[in-house]
Amino acid sequence: MKQRTLWSAVLVAALALTGCGSATRPASSPSDSSKVTKLVVWDWKSGDAAAASYVQKAKADFAKKHPGVTVEFVAQPFDQYYTLLGAAIQAGTGPDVMLFNGGGQIRDRVDALLPLDQYVTGDRQRLTGWDAFGKDGKVYAAPVTLQGHPIYYNKTLYEKAGLDPASPATTWDEFVGDCATIKRKTGATCFALGNKEGVGIQFFLSGLGSATLTPQEYDDWIAGKRAWTSPNVKRIFELWKTAGGSGLNNDGANSTAMFNDAFAIFNSGKAAHIIGLMSDIGHWKDFSEFLGADKVGVMRAPVVTSGTSPNLPYDGGIGYAVAKRAKDPSLAVGLVRSLTTTDALASFHSDAGAIASDTTIDVSQGPPAVGTIVSEIKSGKPALHVALSSKTLDLMGRLSQQLLSGSATVDEVVEQLAASDRAS
């Protein structure tokens, strides 16, 4: 929580294998960096045009500090990334530096990663989001972005429906009523939802969790004391099932990909709301290009359970880690530090719309949606789904599809998830 407090202070003040390449590793002492002339990075971002400037600035910074060392970025397909990475790790091959989402994916693989604590002490205050890349008191990746799940809404649809876009609903019942009005007057559904990959339930759980769980239940969940059968936890899954059955979602949510078909539904004005991302896809910048920057709203989750305190769920989004087998750990960490310089991250924010992990970057000139998101970070809490293991998340994705199709009950789902969570 120390990093969240620091981030708050700065905000108030500023608002401020396809490519299974690997470095050649001749036999030598781990400290002998004279043999290392190439580092290989795996990620799924470096091939994106919006990330080009970010990558170039990071490479230039590294080349200045480590002349004579070549850096090769291998952009892997995201839908296969962790399968390819897992296979490479098991085979003892793969990259020197690799990108991870915060949460279960990196925590499940820390045995193959280098703890970075001794190398990044100078970055700990400037960057925030470290908790999502840590396990058992050690940190294994340096955060590049912050990731969260704001509820975005289309102000134009609100206006067409005769609703005040400056005052979105604050309770679930009011929200459902507004959605009915929007549907009747514009034809748009309430939510744009894609759950083909089983990802939609993660957004839903974290996006509405703070409005459904009491503050104590929320904190207990993050701390690992998850009461799966409690009425409020079950209520989230009941809402998920009910939203699908009552027409709040677009048709065919289980056959709609979150990336990027659900986002396209929202962008086209066919849905009034979407639980999206902060960076750097399915976020304010993407939506602004289609709807207009001044027509993208960000709202707090409507209160489901009386006495709850809705907040923005966020964690470290993506971050770069170093393979434990890296021949020269300090050299590989040097590349990670170049990938998290203020100059590089400022470019990532500017070009891709990422909410960067660097607390010194000034975002005050951004559109209204950015201002709302950043202002909410100071009171935000970790996202509920990030606390779960990757195995439990995979199971939750499959079970969420059964809930939407009507082939499973809420009680059956939470029982299976509780068992998986205990096993993890």
N, C-alpha and C positions, 0 to 999 in steps of 0.2 A: 504493500500500500504506500510505501514511501515514495515510489516513483509516480504514483497517481497524484500524491500531494504536491510533488514538485511540478508536475505537468499543470496542475491547477494554478499554481502560483504564476507560472510563465504565461498561461493563457490570460489570466486576469491582467497581467502586465502588458502582454503583447497582442493578445487575441490573434492574442496577438496573433539388339538394341539398335535402335535407330542410330544412336550416336554413343555407343558404349566406349568412348575413348577414355583413356586414363593416362596420367603422367607416367613416364617410364621411371622405374625405380631400381637402379643398380644397387647392388649390395654395398652398404657403407654405413657409417655411424649416423644415428638419427639427427645429430647436430651438424652433420656435414652438408651445408646448403650449397656448396660449390657444384654439386652434381645436378641440382635441381634447376632446370632451364625452362620448365613448362608446368603450369597449373591448369587443371581442367575443372570447369564449373558446370554442374547440371542445374537447370531450373526450367521453368515453363514461362518465364517472362521476357528473357533477353531477345526473343524473336519478335516481340511486339513492337510496332512502330512507335507507340507512345512511350516505350521504355528505352528507345535508342539513345537519346541524349544522356539519360541516367547511366546507362552502361558505359558509354564513351567517357563520361567524366570520371567514373570509378576506375576505368582502365588507365586513363591518363594519370590519375593520382598515384595509382600503384606503380606505373612505369617510371614515374619520377622518383619514387622512393626505392624501387627495386629494378634498376636498369638491367637488361639482359635476360629477364624472365618473361616468357610468352604466356599470355592468358587466353585460353580457348573456352568460349561459352558454347555449351551444347543444349539447345532448347528442346526439351522433351514434350510430348503431348501430355496435357494435364490429366486426361482420363486414364492414362497408363503410367503416369509418373511414379507413383509409389510401388507399383508392381515391378517396374523396371529397376527402380532404386533398390528395392528389397532383394531382388535377384542378384544385382551387382554386389551388394554388401555381403550376401551369403557366399558368393563366389570369390570374394576377396579382391574384386576389381572395382571399377567405377571411378567416380570423381574425387578430387581433393577437397573441393568445396561444393556444398549442395544447398538448395533452397528448401525450406520447410514451411508448412502452415503451422501456426501455433497450436498447441494442444496435443491430442492423442497421437497424431502421426509422428511427431518428433519424440515424444516420451516413450513410445514403443520401441524406439531405435537408439536410445542413448548408449547402449553397450558398444555401438559402433562409432560413437562420436567423441570428440575431444572436449572435455570441460574447458570453457573459455575464461573462467573467472580471473585467473592470474594475468590474462592478456588484455582484458577490456576494462580495467578499473578506471581508466581515464575517460571512458565513454558512458559510465553508468548513470551519471547525473544528466548528461545531455540527451540521452535516448531514454524513452519509456516503452513499456510493453514487455519487459524482460520476463515477467512471471510466466507467460505462455510458453516460454522456451526452456523452462527449468524443471528439474526433478530432483527430489531429495536434497535440496539446498544448493544445487549446482546449476549453472546456466550453460546451455549447449548451442545457442545460436544468438546472433545479434539482430535485434528487430529492425526491419526496414520500414514497415508500415504499421499502423493501427487498424484493426478490423473490428467492425461492430455491425449491428443490425438495426438501423433506424427504420421507422415506418414512414415511407414517403407517400405523399398524396398529390393528386392532380388538382391544382387550384382552379383550372378552367372548368373541370367537371363539377366542382363544388358550385361555382358561379352559375353554370347552366341549370343546376338543380335548385337554385335559389338558396343555397347554404352559404354561410359566411366562411370563406377560406381562411380567415384570420383566427377563427375560433373552432377548431375541430373538436369533436366529441371527447369528453374526459372520462366517460364510463362506457362499459361494454354495451349496455342496453341502448344508450344514446347512439353509440357507434353503429350498431345494427340498424337502428331506425334511420340514421342518415344514409346508410348503404341502400336501404329500401327506397328512399326518396331518389337517390342517384340512379338506381336501376329503373325506376318508374319514369323518370324524366329524361334520362340520357341513354338508357339501354346498357350502360356499363356495369360490369359486375363489381363487387366490393373489392376482392383481392385478385391480383395476378399471381398464380401459383404454378410452379413447376416442381413435380416430385418424381419425375422419371428416374432420376438417379438416387432418389430417397433423401435428397438434400433439403427439400422444402420443410420437412419436420424440424430440422435443426434451426432454421431461420424462425419458424413459428415458436418453438420452445424458448429460444433466447429472446426473441422479439416481444413476446407477451409474458414471459416468466416473472418479471418484476411487478407486473400488475396482477398476478395471480397468487404467487407465493408471498407469505409474510416476510418481512425483512430477516427474521431469524431463520425461517426455512430456507431463504435464499442463501444466507451466509453458511448455513449448515451444508447445503448442497455443494457449494464451492469447496468447502473444507473436507468433503468426502463422506459426510454423514447424511446420505440421501434416503429419505423416507418415501419410497416409491408408492406405497399404498395409502399415503395421506390424502385426504379429500382434495387439497389444493393441487397436489401433483397430478392426481387423476383428472382434475378439472381441466388442466391444459390439454390432455389427450381427448377429453370429452368435447372440448371446444373445436379441436382439430376435426374430429369425426362429424360434429354437428355442422361446422362450416361447409364441409364437403356435401353433406346431405341436404342442406337448406339452400344451396345455390349461391353461397357467398363467393365461391371460387369460380374461375373460368371452367368451361367444360373440359373434361379429359385431363385433369391435373396429373394423374398418374402416367399419362403418356406424353406429357409436356416437359421438355428439358428446362431446368432452371437456367442453365447457361446454353443458349441465350434466349430461348423461346419465351419464357415467362417475362423476361425483361422487355422483349419486343411487344408483348401484349400490353404492358403498362405504357410503353412509349407510344403506342398507337392510339391511346385513349380508350381502349376497350375495358380497362379496369381502373378503378379510382385509387386503389392503394396497392402497395407492394412492400413486403418486409425485405429490404434490400441490403446492400453492403455500404461500407464507408469508403473502401478503396480496394482495388482500383478498376473494378468492373461492376456493372449493376449498381451504380452509385450516382451521386448528384451530378457529376459531369456528364455521364452518359445520358441521363434523363434530361438534363438541361438542353442538350443538343436537339432533342426532339420536341420537348414541351415548352422550352424557353426558360431561362434561368430564373425569372421572377415568377414562374408558374409551378415550380417544384417546391412543395411544402414538406416539412419534417415535423411529425407530431410525436408526443409521448404515447406510450401504450395506454389505451383506455382501461380504466380500473375494472377488474373483474371481481376481485375480492376486496371487500371494504377494509380499510386500514393499511393497504399496501402502498408502496412508494415507487411508482414507475420511474425507471431510469434508463439511460442508454447503456445497453450491454456492449462491452468492447474488451479487447485483449490485444496483445501483440498479433499482428496479422500474418506477415511473412517475414522470415529471417534466414540469414545464411549461417550454415554450420560447417565445421571442419571434420573430415574423416579422421578417426583415431589412427588409421594406418598412414596418414600423411607423412611423407619422409621428413619434411621440415615443418613442424607445426607452426613455428613463429612466422614463417613465410606465408603459409596458408591463412593464418589469422591476419596477417598484414593485408591480404586481399579482402578479407571480410571487413576490416576496418575501412578500407578504401570504398567498399560498397555501402558504407554507412556514414560517409562524410556529409557535412551540412550542405556543401555545394551539390553533391550528387543527389541527395534526398530532396533538396529544394527543386531541382529539375524534375524529379519524379512527381512531385506535387503539382508543379506547373503544367507539365505535359500530359500526365496521366490522370490527374485529379486525386492522386493518393493522399490520404491523411497520413503524413509521414510520422515516424517515431521520434524525430528530432524536435525537441520542445523549443528550440530557438528560432524555428522557421516562422516568419510572419505570414499569417493567412488572413489578415484583416481586410484585404482588398477583394476577397472572394465574394461570390454571390450569397444571397440570404440563406440558402440551405447549408452552406459551409459554416456560416456564422452560428446557425442553430446547433449543428452537430458539435462544433468545437466548444460552444458554451455548455453543452451537456456533458462533456467529457469529465469536467471537474467533479461531478457527482456520480459518474458512471461506475458500474461494477463489472467484474468478469462475466462473460457470456456463459450461460448454463451448459450448453452443449460442449464447450471447449473443455470442461472438467471431466468429460467422459472419455473412456478409452476408444480407440479406433474400432475395436471389435464390437463394443456396445453401440457405437454410432452406426456401424454397418447393419447390425440387427435392428436398430430403431428405424432405419430407412426402410427395410423390408416390411416391418410390422406396420409402419405408417401407411404403406400402400394397401395393406390388408384392411386397415381401419377405414380408409377412404372407399374401398370397394365393398365394404360391409361383410368381409369374410372373417373378421376377428372382432372381439369385444375389447373394451378398454381394460377390463379386469385381466383378460388373458395377456394383453400387451404389457401392462405394467408388471405382471408376475414374471414374464420372460426377461424383461429388461432388468428387473431387480436381481434375478439370478445371474445374468451376464455381468452386471456391475459388481456383484460380490466376487465373482470369479476373477475379475480384472484387478 
